[in-house]
């Protein structure tokens, strides 16, 4: 056989071998690529959408977006976690800190740098959920706004509605409760608006589904929501945890309870707080928080200690337990604001507006003081987790 013929046969054999093995490679590679991409930050993922159509389709899929959020939320290195603040002193900007890990590791840098976004006046944050920020503009409180600063997704709800019972001075006593959260059963983001008339004992509850609804609809099952007894000393925005929105409320016998609104079933129930904080003595100082995926309750205990309770299993009263108790002698006369908790048994709390923070290890009962340069930025929304979430059917402004 000639040299040329031998070469041709050799090439055919290699081609035949390659043709046999090649179809198996993309399956393996795609699985590996998928897993690798799940660990990348949002900024990189957005850039990698341009690599090819396959990557764009993969990164844009709802399954990938959900898994990326889930993985980011449990990342022990806090790479996608940010502190969310508002500059009330200058331009009313939303501000995001660098990753929480870099903030903790380098105390010399400003906790907020130049990574500001979305200039708007009169901002009040309702909730940050899965990378979506729900916020109100109190100069135009008839609409609710939504923003994902990572993807630049923006949307605005239709006007809620004109208040149905405006009679003289009565309107000044009416108030609105808002809440925002993720309905994992129906895969939608819901905003709840509860309009309350404590004098007339009237309630109107409406819901807007971001990316699904084009208008607010009535929640008929919640028209008897106990709004008139909501603790006005607490924040007006419901705390979202385990598919529910939660507010502090005074029961008929004037004891403190939690009103829990299930955003999937659109029903509500009352949940008892720890017995030691049920009396009126603690109404003014008691607040709700969400830390580590659990509902928490804080109070100014006997005006001597800041105490934080945790409901380890949501809805199970017996699971309330004290896991933080700090003397005001150690932190000064300030009511701390819990910001976040991570897996090494530590909690970060903001002490005042001058950059004082503490990290409390509730296993070792140890306290570490931190001091950042904050330029008097108010940390309004707690922790924000970067994500690719942008409800597909929502209108982008």
Secondary structure, 3 states (H helix, E strand, C coil): CCHHHHHHHHHHHHHHHHHHHHHHHHHHHHHHHHHHHHCCCHHHHHHHCCCCHHHHHHHHCHHHHHHHHHHHHCCCCCCCEEEEEEECCCCCEEEECCCHHHHHHCCCCCCCCCCEEEECCCEEEEEEECCEEEEEECCCCCCEEEEECCCCEEEECCCCCCCCCCCCCHHHHCEEEEEEEEECCCCEEEEEEEEEECCCCEEEEEEEEECCCCCCEECHHHCCCCHHHECCCCCCECEEECCEEEEEEECCCCCEEEEEEECCCCEEEEEECCHHHCCHHHCCCCEEEEECCEEEEEEEECCCEEEEEEECCCCCHHHEEEEEEEEHHHHCCCCCEEEEEECCCEEEEECCCCCEEEEEECCCCEEEEEECCCCCCEEEEEEEECCCCCCCCCCCC
